[in-house]
Amino acid sequence: MATLEPLWEAAPAGVASGADRPATGLAPVRLRAALEDRLAGLRADEARARAEVTRWTDDPAPTTAGTPPHVEVDPATLRAALDRLPMLQAYAAAGTRADADVAMAQAGQRPDWAFEVEYGRRDPMFGDMVSVGARVRLPLFADQRQAPVIAARSADAARVRVEREAALRTLRAQLESDLADHVMHHDQWLRARDVVLPDALRRADLETASYGAGRAGIGEVLEAFTAVADARLEALDREAAVARDAVRLTLIYGSADQ
């Protein structure tokens, strides 16, 4: 904004001297308003981000520290980490418990064996006594008693496996969708940084040279430099979107050891 101030102030002077058309004097108003709208939007985004950090940290004035997050993500690593996500780990624990319930229900169909050995010290005239006993509990009417229980426990185990597979497919689809958005935002950032911004800078240089040669008015120069400022803001906005994607992908899909 400070770089553009001299150009905005020079536009009315160009009109007064007769070098530019009268309508050219109104161009700074429109260009400045559009640029200030962009800056206001960026400031609002910053304020919302700080408010979100305050909500999680209870710090009324959060500040950044350390190096910025990496904007590159490794899709293969994220895909491999899906099985280690807490949601799927919970399903794995539930599946183990359901399988244990099935095994316990099936054990009710088998007879229980028990062996006992007793040693008794008696009067010397009778001698000591050793007794060995065996006890078996027969599972009478096991089909009527255990079959419904086994069926119910098996159904629970199957349900857990189906729910886990459905959750895994949902997470995979969400991950692929988020990765596609990240690739799109990354490409947009590179174009804004490596194509749009350099083009705006070249145009500003050409318009400045044309103005010095008397072939362009102050309005064209002002529009060119305003386009440079807008291109810089756009590149920063695109880079911020890529960084947000990278952080969100790592937090949502990265395993605990990441």
C-alpha positions as CSV (number, residue, x, y, z in Angstrom):
1,M,0.0,0.0,0.0
2,A,2.8,2.4,0.9
3,T,4.4,1.8,-2.5
4,L,1.2,2.7,-4.3
5,E,0.5,5.9,-2.4
6,P,2.7,8.2,-4.7
7,L,1.0,6.8,-7.8
8,W,-2.5,7.3,-6.4
9,E,-1.6,10.9,-5.5
10,A,-0.1,11.5,-8.9
11,A,-3.3,10.5,-10.8
12,P,-5.2,13.7,-10.1
13,A,-2.1,15.7,-11.0
14,G,-1.9,14.1,-14.4
15,V,-5.5,15.0,-15.1
16,A,-5.0,18.6,-14.0
17,S,-2.0,18.9,-16.3
18,G,-4.0,17.6,-19.2
19,A,-1.7,14.6,-19.7
20,D,-4.5,12.1,-18.8
21,R,-8.3,12.0,-19.4
22,P,-10.5,13.2,-16.6
23,A,-11.9,9.7,-15.9
24,T,-8.4,8.6,-15.2
25,G,-8.5,10.5,-12.0
26,L,-11.2,8.2,-10.7
27,A,-9.2,5.0,-11.3
28,P,-7.3,5.2,-8.0
29,V,-10.5,5.2,-6.0
30,R,-11.7,1.9,-7.6
31,L,-8.2,0.3,-7.5
32,R,-7.6,1.3,-3.9
33,A,-11.0,0.1,-2.7
34,A,-10.5,-3.3,-4.4
35,L,-7.0,-3.7,-2.8
36,E,-8.2,-2.6,0.6
37,D,-11.0,-5.2,0.3
38,R,-8.4,-7.9,-0.3
39,L,-6.4,-6.7,2.7
40,A,-9.5,-6.6,4.9
41,G,-10.3,-10.2,3.9
42,L,-6.8,-11.3,4.8
43,R,-7.0,-9.5,8.2
44,A,-10.3,-11.2,8.9
45,D,-8.8,-14.6,8.1
46,E,-6.0,-13.9,10.5
47,A,-8.4,-12.8,13.2
48,R,-10.5,-16.0,12.7
49,A,-7.4,-18.1,12.9
50,R,-6.2,-16.4,16.1
51,A,-9.7,-16.9,17.6
52,E,-9.6,-20.6,16.8
53,V,-6.2,-20.9,18.4
54,T,-7.4,-19.1,21.5
55,R,-10.4,-21.5,21.7
56,W,-8.0,-24.5,21.9
57,T,-5.2,-23.0,24.0
58,D,-7.0,-20.4,26.1
59,D,-4.2,-17.9,25.2
60,P,-5.8,-14.5,24.6
61,A,-2.9,-13.3,22.4
62,P,-1.5,-16.4,20.6
63,T,1.7,-15.9,18.5
64,T,3.5,-18.1,16.1
65,A,6.8,-19.8,17.0
66,G,9.2,-21.9,15.1
67,T,9.4,-22.6,11.5
68,P,6.3,-22.7,9.3
69,P,4.8,-26.1,8.6
70,H,5.8,-28.0,5.6
71,V,3.5,-27.6,2.6
72,E,4.5,-31.0,1.1
73,V,2.7,-34.2,2.2
74,D,3.5,-37.8,1.4
75,P,0.3,-39.5,0.1
76,A,1.8,-43.0,0.5
77,T,2.6,-42.4,4.1
78,L,-0.9,-41.1,4.9
79,R,-2.5,-44.0,3.1
80,A,-0.3,-46.5,5.1
81,A,-1.2,-44.8,8.4
82,L,-5.0,-45.2,8.0
83,D,-5.1,-48.5,9.8
84,R,-3.4,-46.9,12.8
85,L,-6.0,-44.2,13.2
86,P,-7.8,-44.2,16.6
87,M,-11.2,-44.8,15.0
88,L,-10.0,-48.0,13.3
89,Q,-8.0,-49.0,16.4
90,A,-11.2,-48.9,18.4
91,Y,-12.9,-51.1,15.9
92,A,-9.9,-53.6,16.1
93,A,-10.3,-53.7,19.9
94,A,-14.0,-54.2,19.6
95,G,-13.4,-57.0,17.1
96,T,-11.0,-58.8,19.4
97,R,-13.5,-58.6,22.3
98,A,-16.3,-59.9,20.0
99,D,-14.1,-62.8,19.0
100,A,-13.4,-63.6,22.6
101,D,-17.1,-63.6,23.4
102,V,-17.7,-66.1,20.5
103,A,-14.9,-68.3,21.9
104,M,-16.4,-68.2,25.3
105,A,-19.9,-69.1,24.0
106,Q,-18.4,-72.0,22.1
107,A,-16.6,-73.2,25.2
108,G,-20.0,-73.7,26.8
109,Q,-20.6,-76.7,24.5
110,R,-17.6,-78.6,25.7
111,P,-17.6,-80.6,29.0
112,D,-15.7,-79.3,32.0
113,W,-13.2,-81.6,33.5
114,A,-11.8,-81.4,37.0
115,F,-9.3,-83.6,38.8
116,E,-8.7,-83.8,42.6
117,V,-5.8,-85.3,44.5
118,E,-6.0,-85.5,48.3
119,Y,-3.4,-86.7,50.8
120,G,-4.5,-87.5,54.3
121,R,-2.2,-88.1,57.2
122,R,-3.8,-90.5,59.7
123,D,-3.0,-92.5,62.8
124,P,0.1,-94.7,62.3
125,M,-1.9,-97.8,62.9
126,F,-4.1,-97.0,59.9
127,G,-1.5,-95.5,57.6
128,D,-1.7,-92.3,55.4
129,M,-4.4,-92.1,52.7
130,V,-4.2,-90.8,49.1
131,S,-7.4,-90.3,47.1
132,V,-7.7,-89.3,43.5
133,G,-11.0,-88.1,42.0
134,A,-12.2,-86.9,38.6
135,R,-15.3,-84.8,37.9
136,V,-16.9,-84.0,34.6
137,R,-19.8,-81.7,33.9
138,L,-21.7,-82.7,30.9
139,P,-23.2,-79.9,28.7
140,L,-26.7,-81.4,28.5
141,F,-29.0,-79.7,26.0
142,A,-26.1,-77.6,24.7
143,D,-27.8,-77.0,21.4
144,Q,-30.8,-75.4,23.0
145,R,-28.7,-73.4,25.5
146,Q,-25.5,-72.4,23.6
147,A,-26.5,-72.3,20.0
148,P,-28.5,-69.1,20.3
149,V,-25.7,-67.5,22.3
150,I,-23.1,-68.5,19.8
151,A,-25.2,-67.2,16.9
152,A,-25.7,-63.8,18.7
153,R,-22.0,-63.4,19.5
154,S,-21.0,-64.4,16.0
155,A,-23.4,-61.8,14.6
156,D,-21.9,-59.2,16.8
157,A,-18.4,-60.1,15.6
158,A,-19.5,-60.0,12.0
159,R,-21.1,-56.6,12.5
160,V,-18.0,-55.1,14.0
161,R,-15.9,-56.3,11.0
162,V,-18.4,-54.9,8.5
163,E,-18.5,-51.6,10.4
164,R,-14.7,-51.4,10.4
165,E,-14.5,-52.1,6.7
166,A,-17.1,-49.4,6.0
167,A,-15.3,-46.9,8.2
168,L,-12.0,-47.7,6.4
169,R,-13.6,-47.2,3.0
170,T,-15.0,-43.9,4.1
171,L,-11.7,-42.7,5.4
172,R,-9.9,-43.8,2.2
173,A,-12.5,-41.9,0.1
174,Q,-12.1,-38.8,2.3
175,L,-8.3,-39.0,2.2
176,E,-8.3,-39.2,-1.6
177,S,-10.7,-36.3,-1.9
178,D,-8.6,-34.2,0.5
179,L,-5.4,-35.1,-1.4
180,A,-7.0,-34.0,-4.7
181,D,-7.9,-30.7,-3.1
182,H,-4.3,-30.3,-1.8
183,V,-2.8,-31.0,-5.3
184,M,-5.2,-28.5,-6.8
185,H,-4.3,-25.8,-4.3
186,H,-0.6,-26.5,-4.6
187,D,-0.8,-26.1,-8.4
188,Q,-2.8,-22.9,-8.0
189,W,-0.1,-21.6,-5.6
190,L,2.7,-22.4,-8.0
191,R,0.9,-20.7,-10.9
192,A,0.3,-17.6,-8.8
193,R,3.9,-17.5,-7.6
194,D,5.7,-18.5,-10.8
195,V,3.4,-17.3,-13.6
196,V,0.9,-14.6,-12.5
197,L,3.2,-12.6,-10.2
198,P,6.2,-12.5,-12.6
199,D,3.9,-11.5,-15.4
200,A,2.5,-8.7,-13.3
201,L,6.0,-7.5,-12.5
202,R,7.0,-7.5,-16.2
203,R,3.8,-5.6,-17.1
204,A,4.6,-3.0,-14.4
205,D,8.1,-2.6,-15.8
206,L,6.8,-2.2,-19.3
207,E,4.2,0.3,-18.3
208,T,6.8,2.3,-16.4
209,A,9.0,2.4,-19.4
210,S,6.1,3.4,-21.6
211,Y,5.2,6.2,-19.2
212,G,8.7,7.5,-19.2
213,A,8.6,7.5,-23.0
214,G,5.3,9.3,-23.0
215,R,3.4,6.4,-24.5
216,A,1.3,5.6,-21.4
217,G,-0.5,7.6,-18.8
218,I,-0.3,7.4,-15.1
219,G,-3.6,5.4,-15.0
220,E,-1.9,2.5,-16.9
221,V,1.1,2.6,-14.5
222,L,-1.2,2.7,-11.5
223,E,-3.2,-0.3,-12.7
224,A,-0.1,-2.2,-13.4
225,F,1.4,-1.7,-9.9
226,T,-2.0,-2.4,-8.3
227,A,-2.0,-5.7,-10.2
228,V,1.4,-6.5,-8.8
229,A,0.2,-5.9,-5.2
230,D,-2.9,-8.0,-5.9
231,A,-0.8,-10.8,-7.4
232,R,1.4,-10.8,-4.3
233,L,-1.6,-11.1,-2.0
234,E,-3.0,-13.8,-4.2
235,A,0.2,-15.8,-4.0
236,L,0.3,-15.5,-0.2
237,D,-3.4,-16.5,0.0
238,R,-2.7,-19.6,-2.2
239,E,0.3,-20.5,-0.1
240,A,-1.7,-20.3,3.0
241,A,-4.4,-22.6,1.6
242,V,-1.7,-25.2,0.8
243,A,-0.2,-24.9,4.3
244,R,-3.7,-25.3,5.8
245,D,-4.2,-28.4,3.7
246,A,-0.9,-29.9,4.8
247,V,-1.6,-29.3,8.5
248,R,-5.1,-30.7,8.3
249,L,-4.1,-33.8,6.4
250,T,-1.4,-34.5,8.9
251,L,-3.6,-33.9,11.9
252,I,-6.6,-36.0,10.6
253,Y,-4.9,-38.8,8.8
254,G,-1.4,-39.0,10.3
255,S,-0.7,-41.7,12.9
256,A,0.3,-40.8,16.4
257,D,4.0,-41.4,15.6
258,Q,3.8,-38.6,13.0
